[in-house]
Amino acid sequence: MAQAGVVRIGREHQRTLRQLAERMGESMRAVVEKAIDELKRKQFFEEFNTAYGTIRNDPKAWKEELEERRYSAEVLRDDLESKEIWSEDGSVIIGG
């Protein structure tokens, strides 16, 4: 296991962290790690949405994006039989 670091937090945040850990039935470390993961995920999607908005608001870039999607959709279908039907569970049925 990697060596743990030490982070100092204020008393009020430490009290809140302890209460959350007790309510969740988790260690304080686990609660902090979950909070970090959630913040990381939130930041990722904020950056993703900003980048998507930039492309969406640029007519030339958006046109290129749509063309790439159409191309990808065609490539993904290359190996499919024309009568294949895919169910939601991922199984395939060959139609008659």
C-alpha positions as CSV (number, residue, x, y, z in Angstrom):
1,M,0.0,0.0,0.0
2,A,1.3,3.5,-0.8
3,Q,2.2,5.7,2.0
4,A,-0.6,7.9,3.1
5,G,-0.4,11.7,3.1
6,V,-1.6,14.1,5.7
7,V,-4.1,16.8,4.9
8,R,-5.1,19.3,7.6
9,I,-8.7,20.4,7.6
10,G,-10.6,22.8,9.9
11,R,-12.4,21.5,13.0
12,E,-15.8,22.1,11.6
13,H,-15.0,20.1,8.4
14,Q,-13.4,17.4,10.5
15,R,-16.6,17.2,12.7
16,T,-18.7,17.0,9.5
17,L,-16.5,14.4,8.1
18,R,-16.8,12.3,11.2
19,Q,-20.6,12.6,11.2
20,L,-20.8,11.7,7.5
21,A,-18.6,8.6,8.1
22,E,-20.7,7.5,11.0
23,R,-24.0,7.9,9.1
24,M,-22.6,6.2,6.0
25,G,-21.0,3.4,8.1
26,E,-17.6,4.1,6.4
27,S,-14.2,5.2,7.5
28,M,-13.4,8.9,7.3
29,R,-10.7,8.0,4.7
30,A,-13.4,6.2,2.5
31,V,-15.7,9.3,2.8
32,V,-12.8,11.6,1.7
33,E,-11.9,9.3,-1.2
34,K,-15.5,9.2,-2.4
35,A,-15.7,13.0,-2.2
36,I,-12.5,13.3,-4.2
37,D,-13.8,10.9,-6.8
38,E,-17.1,12.8,-7.0
39,L,-15.3,16.1,-7.5
40,K,-13.1,14.6,-10.1
41,R,-16.1,13.2,-12.0
42,K,-17.9,16.6,-11.7
43,Q,-14.9,18.4,-13.1
44,F,-14.6,16.0,-16.0
45,F,-18.2,16.5,-17.0
46,E,-18.0,20.3,-16.7
47,E,-14.9,20.3,-18.9
48,F,-16.6,17.9,-21.3
49,N,-19.7,20.0,-21.5
50,T,-17.7,23.1,-22.1
51,A,-15.8,21.5,-25.0
52,Y,-19.0,20.1,-26.4
53,G,-20.6,23.5,-26.3
54,T,-17.7,25.0,-28.1
55,I,-18.0,22.5,-30.9
56,R,-21.8,22.7,-31.0
57,N,-21.6,26.5,-31.3
58,D,-19.1,26.4,-34.2
59,P,-21.1,25.6,-37.4
60,K,-18.0,24.2,-39.2
61,A,-16.8,22.1,-36.3
62,W,-20.4,20.8,-35.7
63,K,-20.7,19.8,-39.3
64,E,-17.4,17.9,-39.1
65,E,-18.6,16.2,-35.9
66,L,-21.9,15.1,-37.5
67,E,-20.0,13.8,-40.6
68,E,-17.6,11.8,-38.3
69,R,-20.6,10.3,-36.5
70,R,-22.2,9.2,-39.7
71,Y,-18.9,7.7,-40.9
72,S,-18.5,5.9,-37.5
73,A,-22.0,4.5,-37.6
74,E,-21.4,3.1,-41.1
75,V,-18.1,1.5,-40.0
76,L,-19.7,0.0,-36.9
77,R,-22.3,-1.7,-39.1
78,D,-19.7,-3.2,-41.6
79,D,-19.7,-6.7,-40.1
80,L,-23.4,-6.9,-39.4
81,E,-25.6,-9.2,-41.3
82,S,-28.5,-7.3,-43.0
83,K,-31.0,-9.4,-41.1
84,E,-29.5,-9.2,-37.6
85,I,-31.6,-7.9,-34.9
86,W,-30.0,-7.0,-31.6
87,S,-31.8,-7.3,-28.3
88,E,-31.3,-5.0,-25.3
89,D,-29.4,-7.7,-23.5
90,G,-26.8,-7.8,-26.3
91,S,-27.8,-11.0,-27.9
92,V,-28.4,-11.2,-31.6
93,I,-31.2,-12.9,-33.6
94,I,-30.8,-13.6,-37.3
95,G,-34.1,-12.7,-38.9
96,G,-35.8,-14.7,-41.7
